[in-house]
Amino acid sequence: MSSNHITSTLVLSIFGAILGMFYFGFNTGVINAPESSIKSFILESHKSHYDVVLTESTTNTIFTLIVSSFVVGGMFGAMAGGTVAEKVGRKRGLILSQIVGLLGGVITAISKPLVSWELLLVGRLMVGLTSGFNTVVAPMYLSEIAPVNLRGGIGVLNQLAVTFGIFSSQILGLSEILGNDNGWPWLLALTALPPVIQIILLYFCPRSPRYVYISLDQENEARKELYKLRRSDDAVDMEIKEMMEEKEAEKEPDMSIIDVIRSSEVRIALIIGIIMHLSQQLSGMVAIFYYAVSFFKQAGIEEANAKYANLGVGAIMVSMTLVTVPLMDRLGRRVLHLTGLGGACIMSILIVVASNIDTDGARVFLIIATLGFVVFFATGPGSIPWLICGELFTQGPRSAASSICCFVNWAANLLVSLVFPTVLIPFMKAFTFLPFAILLALFFVFVYLFLPETRGRQVGDTTALLQDKGWRAGRARAS
């Protein structure tokens, strides 16, 4: 599409939406760096309120509960996201979500002054609720305001915001900055800043024209909102015509989560969406973050410097995600996702091989394979699952289907975070990455066989393709 369709309002709307994904990324890792400081605070808080000195085991359990509350909140937020977005709209839903996120940030910030670890738990639960909601509605809003031939590149900005959020939390979480006894309350207080900025920006953003036209049946209002984004009467007429065709072809009411699960018409698309999200969380990326520091220490890097290993991983994630922005609408979703899955699978196998060889060369190779894994993850599995639901489902089932897929994403996140340190590391040891390599190979085969190329296709065309060809739609190519 010509550059004059990239208007200032579109840029503002994109930035306003992806701040929600930045919020999610920042809060994913922000609590890990000051772990020892927060555990000391838990001891102090409990002793102050209950006059009981906690054991190390109980303190670890409470800290794990605080960390896990973010993911549990995310699961509930993801399930509620689609329903709220359908009832009040994408824009208003995001604003409501940021109000909750702001309150969560304030509550976590005041937990230390009020000497209450319980407040930290509640705050993290609310922050997770907002993050889960954001992972559903922000990608949905972006997919509905993006021009069709820029949809992929704009969709990648979701993951770019997530990775930049993670990277920011890693930098600010260094012990020399805010990841210490005095700084961690300020580190968590920063959580309240993105929602404030996002609420202000969203006030000036248009509603989703597709939601206004198809869900609310308000053509004139949809034209006004779309014109703010395109500033071209011809572009508005063309997209309104496409929405009209989709609405007439589908003639579908808004669907609830139960409706989507029961519907045979969207079942294939739903399974593909779920597998795409599982390919992100079960890829082994969480293991890379967990092991990066130890890999660098094994390679002979001093412990004082090895703590910067995750910074390197985060920087590569941001850089490679940025690289995929222009590639998404040139190479397509299938090519990039298959490249990412296949490359990550090979790197996982190489990590297993290098982990079982005790030489200096193998340790250096271990680092190379680890960084290679990050590059391939960012190429496809990191970003494509966030945008794919907006391309597989038409307006009726989109909200509910997005909630289901994002709920599975959060549930898989919780599963990996619980199973990885308690089962895989103790029992698999040097073969810890082998299960991930097997899963990546299975995901590669599934995507190769069943994922249709959505690049350049209207959503209605993709839906029609899936309903017409079924499981054979993966072999059809975009025109």
PEWOMO-V43712 format. One record per residue. N is the residue number from 1. RES is the residue in one letter. SS is DSSP state (alpha for helix, beta for strand, coil for the rest). PSI is psi in radians with two decimals (* if undefined). Layout:
N,RES,SS,PSI + N,RES,SS,PSI
This chain:
1,M,coil,2.55 + 2,S,coil,2.64 + 3,S,alpha,-0.37 + 4,N,alpha,-0.14 + 5,H,alpha,-0.14 + 6,I,coil,1.52 + 7,T,coil,2.90 + 8,S,alpha,-0.61 + 9,T,alpha,-0.68 + 10,L,alpha,-0.78 + 11,V,alpha,-0.77 + 12,L,alpha,-0.75 + 13,S,alpha,-0.69 + 14,I,alpha,-0.85 + 15,F,alpha,-0.71 + 16,G,alpha,-0.62 + 17,A,alpha,-0.82 + 18,I,alpha,-0.22 + 19,L,alpha,-0.52 + 20,G,alpha,-0.61 + 21,M,alpha,-0.56 + 22,F,alpha,-0.75 + 23,Y,alpha,-0.78 + 24,F,alpha,-0.84 + 25,G,alpha,-0.77 + 26,F,alpha,-0.76 + 27,N,alpha,-0.21 + 28,T,alpha,-0.71 + 29,G,alpha,-0.03 + 30,V,alpha,-0.49 + 31,I,alpha,-0.18 + 32,N,alpha,-0.72 + 33,A,alpha,-0.84 + 34,P,coil,0.60 + 35,E,alpha,-0.87 + 36,S,alpha,-0.65 + 37,S,alpha,-0.69 + 38,I,alpha,-0.62 + 39,K,alpha,-0.68 + 40,S,alpha,-0.69 + 41,F,alpha,-0.70 + 42,I,alpha,-0.77 + 43,L,alpha,-0.84 + 44,E,alpha,-0.77 + 45,S,alpha,-0.82 + 46,H,alpha,-0.71 + 47,K,alpha,-0.69 + 48,S,alpha,-0.69 + 49,H,alpha,-0.64 + 50,Y,alpha,-0.06 + 51,D,coil,0.68 + 52,V,coil,2.30 + 53,V,coil,2.05 + 54,L,coil,2.59 + 55,T,coil,2.87 + 56,E,alpha,-0.68 + 57,S,alpha,-0.77 + 58,T,alpha,-0.69 + 59,T,alpha,-0.76 + 60,N,alpha,-0.65 + 61,T,alpha,-0.75 + 62,I,alpha,-0.72 + 63,F,alpha,-0.74 + 64,T,alpha,-0.66 + 65,L,alpha,-0.72 + 66,I,alpha,-0.77 + 67,V,alpha,-0.79 + 68,S,alpha,-0.46 + 69,S,alpha,-0.53 + 70,F,alpha,-0.77 + 71,V,alpha,-0.70 + 72,V,alpha,-0.77 + 73,G,alpha,-0.68 + 74,G,alpha,-0.68 + 75,M,alpha,-0.77 + 76,F,alpha,-0.70 + 77,G,alpha,-0.69 + 78,A,alpha,-0.72 + 79,M,alpha,-0.59 + 80,A,alpha,-0.40 + 81,G,alpha,-0.84 + 82,G,alpha,-0.74 + 83,T,alpha,-0.83 + 84,V,alpha,-0.75 + 85,A,alpha,-0.54 + 86,E,alpha,-0.56 + 87,K,alpha,-0.77 + 88,V,alpha,-0.12 + 89,G,coil,2.82 + 90,R,alpha,-0.84 + 91,K,alpha,-0.89 + 92,R,alpha,-0.61 + 93,G,alpha,-0.75 + 94,L,alpha,-0.69 + 95,I,alpha,-0.79 + 96,L,alpha,-0.72 + 97,S,alpha,-0.71 + 98,Q,alpha,-0.50 + 99,I,alpha,-0.77 + 100,V,alpha,-0.73 + 101,G,alpha,-0.65 + 102,L,alpha,-0.80 + 103,L,alpha,-0.71 + 104,G,alpha,-0.73 + 105,G,alpha,-0.72 + 106,V,alpha,-0.74 + 107,I,alpha,-0.74 + 108,T,alpha,-0.60 + 109,A,alpha,-0.59 + 110,I,coil,0.03 + 111,S,coil,-0.68 + 112,K,coil,-0.83 + 113,P,coil,-0.59 + 114,L,coil,0.04 + 115,V,coil,0.99 + 116,S,coil,1.90 + 117,W,alpha,-0.39 + 118,E,alpha,-0.66 + 119,L,alpha,-0.66 + 120,L,alpha,-0.69 + 121,L,alpha,-0.83 + 122,V,alpha,-0.75 + 123,G,alpha,-0.77 + 124,R,alpha,-0.59 + 125,L,alpha,-0.74 + 126,M,alpha,-0.66 + 127,V,alpha,-0.71 + 128,G,alpha,-0.68 + 129,L,alpha,-0.81 + 130,T,alpha,-0.73 + 131,S,alpha,-0.75 + 132,G,alpha,-0.73 + 133,F,alpha,-0.76 + 134,N,alpha,-0.66 + 135,T,alpha,-0.36 + 136,V,alpha,-0.91 + 137,V,alpha,-0.64 + 138,A,alpha,-0.88 + 139,P,alpha,-0.61 + 140,M,alpha,-0.80 + 141,Y,alpha,-0.77 + 142,L,alpha,-0.75 + 143,S,alpha,-0.47 + 144,E,alpha,-0.28 + 145,I,alpha,-0.21 + 146,A,coil,2.44 + 147,P,coil,2.52 + 148,V,alpha,-0.66 + 149,N,alpha,0.11 + 150,L,alpha,0.06 + 151,R,alpha,-0.70 + 152,G,alpha,-0.86 + 153,G,alpha,-0.73 + 154,I,alpha,-0.64 + 155,G,alpha,-0.58 + 156,V,alpha,-0.44 + 157,L,alpha,-0.40 + 158,N,alpha,-0.91 + 159,Q,alpha,-0.56 + 160,L,alpha,-0.73 + 161,A,alpha,-0.70 + 162,V,alpha,-0.87 + 163,T,alpha,-0.65 + 164,F,alpha,-0.60 + 165,G,alpha,-0.78 + 166,I,alpha,-0.82 + 167,F,alpha,-0.73 + 168,S,alpha,-0.74 + 169,S,alpha,-0.57 + 170,Q,alpha,-0.74 + 171,I,alpha,-0.90 + 172,L,alpha,-0.40 + 173,G,coil,-0.04 + 174,L,coil,2.52 + 175,S,coil,-0.47 + 176,E,coil,-0.24 + 177,I,coil,-1.54 + 178,L,coil,-0.07 + 179,G,coil,0.96 + 180,N,coil,-3.11 + 181,D,coil,-0.67 + 182,N,coil,-0.48 + 183,G,coil,-0.39 + 184,W,alpha,-0.60 + 185,P,alpha,-0.62 + 186,W,alpha,-0.60 + 187,L,alpha,-0.80 + 188,L,alpha,-0.50 + 189,A,alpha,-0.48 + 190,L,coil,-0.32 + 191,T,alpha,-0.50 + 192,A,alpha,-0.26 + 193,L,alpha,-0.87 + 194,P,alpha,-0.72 + 195,P,alpha,-0.63 + 196,V,alpha,-0.85 + 197,I,alpha,-0.71 + 198,Q,alpha,-0.69 + 199,I,alpha,-0.73 + 200,I,alpha,-0.81 + 201,L,alpha,-0.76 + 202,L,alpha,-0.48 + 203,Y,alpha,-0.58 + 204,F,coil,-0.01 + 205,C,coil,2.60 + 206,P,coil,2.78 + 207,R,coil,2.86 + 208,S,coil,2.02 + 209,P,alpha,-0.64 + 210,R,alpha,-0.70 + 211,Y,alpha,-0.77 + 212,V,alpha,-0.71 + 213,Y,alpha,-0.91 + 214,I,alpha,-0.79 + 215,S,alpha,-0.69 + 216,L,coil,-0.20 + 217,D,coil,0.79 + 218,Q,coil,1.51 + 219,E,alpha,-0.78 + 220,N,alpha,-0.73 + 221,E,alpha,-0.68 + 222,A,alpha,-0.70 + 223,R,alpha,-0.73 + 224,K,alpha,-0.79 + 225,E,alpha,-0.70 + 226,L,alpha,-0.62 + 227,Y,alpha,-0.60 + 228,K,alpha,-0.58 + 229,L,alpha,-0.58 + 230,R,alpha,-0.56 + 231,R,coil,0.60 + 232,S,coil,2.11 + 233,D,alpha,-0.67 + 234,D,alpha,-0.76 + 235,A,alpha,-0.70 + 236,V,alpha,-0.82 + 237,D,alpha,-0.73 + 238,M,alpha,-0.77 + 239,E,alpha,-0.62 + 240,I,alpha,-0.70 + 241,K,alpha,-0.74 + 242,E,alpha,-0.72 + 243,M,alpha,-0.69 + 244,M,alpha,-0.77 + 245,E,alpha,-0.73 + 246,E,alpha,-0.76 + 247,K,alpha,-0.74 + 248,E,alpha,-0.66 + 249,A,alpha,-0.72 + 250,E,alpha,-0.81 + 251,K,coil,0.80 + 252,E,coil,2.44 + 253,P,coil,2.93 + 254,D,coil,2.39 + 255,M,coil,2.44 + 256,S,coil,3.03 + 257,I,alpha,-0.74 + 258,I,alpha,-0.71 + 259,D,alpha,-0.77 + 260,V,alpha,-0.75 + 261,I,alpha,-0.66 + 262,R,alpha,-0.40 + 263,S,coil,2.20 + 264,S,coil,-0.42 + 265,E,coil,-0.57 + 266,V,coil,0.14 + 267,R,alpha,-0.75 + 268,I,alpha,-0.80 + 269,A,alpha,-0.67 + 270,L,alpha,-0.76 + 271,I,alpha,-0.74 + 272,I,alpha,-0.78 + 273,G,alpha,-0.74 + 274,I,alpha,-0.79 + 275,I,alpha,-0.65 + 276,M,alpha,-0.73 + 277,H,alpha,-0.65 + 278,L,alpha,-0.60 + 279,S,alpha,-0.39 + 280,Q,alpha,-0.90 + 281,Q,alpha,-0.49 + 282,L,coil,0.28 + 283,S,coil,-0.45 + 284,G,coil,0.10 + 285,M,alpha,-0.63 + 286,V,alpha,-0.59 + 287,A,alpha,-0.62 + 288,I,alpha,-0.82 + 289,F,alpha,-0.65 + 290,Y,alpha,-0.70 + 291,Y,alpha,-0.25 + 292,A,alpha,-0.81 + 293,V,alpha,-0.78 + 294,S,alpha,-0.62 + 295,F,alpha,-0.76 + 296,F,alpha,-0.65 + 297,K,alpha,-0.69 + 298,Q,alpha,-0.51 + 299,A,coil,0.05 + 300,G,coil,0.07 + 301,I,coil,2.35 + 302,E,coil,2.59 + 303,E,alpha,-0.61 + 304,A,alpha,-0.52 + 305,N,alpha,-0.44 + 306,A,alpha,-0.43 + 307,K,coil,-0.28 + 308,Y,coil,0.03 + 309,A,alpha,-0.76 + 310,N,alpha,-0.48 + 311,L,alpha,-0.71 + 312,G,alpha,-0.74 + 313,V,alpha,-0.79 + 314,G,alpha,-0.69 + 315,A,alpha,-0.69 + 316,I,alpha,-0.68 + 317,M,alpha,-0.81 + 318,V,alpha,-0.81 + 319,S,alpha,-0.82 + 320,M,alpha,-0.59 + 321,T,alpha,-0.68 + 322,L,alpha,-0.67 + 323,V,alpha,-0.61 + 324,T,alpha,-0.23 + 325,V,alpha,-0.94 + 326,P,alpha,-0.37 + 327,L,alpha,-0.46 + 328,M,alpha,-0.69 + 329,D,alpha,0.03 + 330,R,alpha,-0.82 + 331,L,alpha,-0.47 + 332,G,coil,2.88 + 333,R,alpha,-0.75 + 334,R,alpha,-0.88 + 335,V,alpha,-0.82 + 336,L,alpha,-0.69 + 337,H,alpha,-0.73 + 338,L,alpha,-0.70 + 339,T,alpha,-0.78 + 340,G,alpha,-0.81 + 341,L,alpha,-0.80 + 342,G,alpha,-0.78 + 343,G,alpha,-0.75 + 344,A,alpha,-0.63 + 345,C,alpha,-0.81 + 346,I,alpha,-0.76 + 347,M,alpha,-0.65 + 348,S,alpha,-0.73 + 349,I,alpha,-0.73 + 350,L,alpha,-0.61 + 351,I,alpha,-0.74 + 352,V,alpha,-0.79 + 353,V,alpha,-0.86 + 354,A,alpha,-0.56 + 355,S,alpha,-0.35 + 356,N,coil,0.16 + 357,I,coil,2.14 + 358,D,coil,1.23 + 359,T,coil,2.81 + 360,D,alpha,-0.69 + 361,G,alpha,-0.71 + 362,A,alpha,-0.62 + 363,R,alpha,-0.72 + 364,V,alpha,-0.72 + 365,F,alpha,-0.56 + 366,L,alpha,-0.73 + 367,I,alpha,-0.75 + 368,I,alpha,-0.79 + 369,A,alpha,-0.66 + 370,T,alpha,-0.83 + 371,L,alpha,-0.60 + 372,G,alpha,-0.69 + 373,F,alpha,-0.79 + 374,V,alpha,-0.73 + 375,V,alpha,-0.83 + 376,F,alpha,-0.64 + 377,F,alpha,-0.77 + 378,A,alpha,-0.41 + 379,T,alpha,-0.66 + 380,G,coil,-1.11 + 381,P,coil,-0.45 + 382,G,coil,-0.63 + 383,S,coil,-0.66 + 384,I,alpha,-0.67 + 385,P,alpha,-0.55 + 386,W,alpha,-0.49 + 387,L,alpha,-0.25 + 388,I,alpha,-0.59 + 389,C,alpha,-0.59 + 390,G,alpha,-0.26 + 391,E,alpha,-0.23 + 392,L,alpha,-0.37 + 393,F,coil,2.41 + 394,T,coil,-3.10 + 395,Q,alpha,-0.72 + 396,G,alpha,-0.94 + 397,P,alpha,-0.09 + 398,R,alpha,-0.84 + 399,S,alpha,-0.86 + 400,A,alpha,-0.74 + 401,A,alpha,-0.69 + 402,S,alpha,-0.69 + 403,S,alpha,-0.78 + 404,I,alpha,-0.83 + 405,C,alpha,-0.73 + 406,C,alpha,-0.57 + 407,F,alpha,-0.77 + 408,V,alpha,-0.69 + 409,N,alpha,-0.86 + 410,W,alpha,-0.70 + 411,A,alpha,-0.71 + 412,A,alpha,-0.63 + 413,N,alpha,-0.83 + 414,L,alpha,-0.75 + 415,L,alpha,-0.86 + 416,V,alpha,-0.72 + 417,S,alpha,-0.47 + 418,L,alpha,-0.75 + 419,V,alpha,-0.64 + 420,F,alpha,-0.94 + 421,P,alpha,-0.41 + 422,T,alpha,-0.40 + 423,V,alpha,-1.00 + 424,L,alpha,-0.84 + 425,I,alpha,-0.87 + 426,P,alpha,-0.65 + 427,F,alpha,-0.58 + 428,M,alpha,-0.52 + 429,K,alpha,-2.01 + 430,A,alpha,-0.19 + 431,F,alpha,0.35 + 432,T,coil,-0.61 + 433,F,coil,-0.08 + 434,L,alpha,-0.80 + 435,P,alpha,-0.63 + 436,F,alpha,-0.68 + 437,A,alpha,-0.72 + 438,I,alpha,-0.79 + 439,L,alpha,-0.72 + 440,L,alpha,-0.68 + 441,A,alpha,-0.72 + 442,L,alpha,-0.72 + 443,F,alpha,-0.68 + 444,F,alpha,-0.82 + 445,V,alpha,-0.76 + 446,F,alpha,-0.86 + 447,V,alpha,-0.72 + 448,Y,alpha,-0.70 + 449,L,alpha,-0.62 + 450,F,alpha,-0.33 + 451,L,coil,2.05 + 452,P,coil,2.63 + 453,E,coil,2.14 + 454,T,coil,-0.10 + 455,R,coil,2.23 + 456,G,coil,-0.02 + 457,R,coil,2.45 + 458,Q,coil,2.64 + 459,V,alpha,-0.71 + 460,G,alpha,-0.60 + 461,D,alpha,-0.72 + 462,T,alpha,-0.75 + 463,T,alpha,-0.76 + 464,A,alpha,-0.68 + 465,L,alpha,-0.78 + 466,L,alpha,-0.68 + 467,Q,alpha,-0.53 + 468,D,alpha,-0.86 + 469,K,alpha,-0.24 + 470,G,alpha,-2.31 + 471,W,alpha,-0.16 + 472,R,alpha,-0.02 + 473,A,alpha,-0.41 + 474,G,alpha,-0.35 + 475,R,alpha,-0.07 + 476,A,coil,2.58 + 477,R,coil,2.64 + 478,A,coil,2.53 + 479,S,coil,*
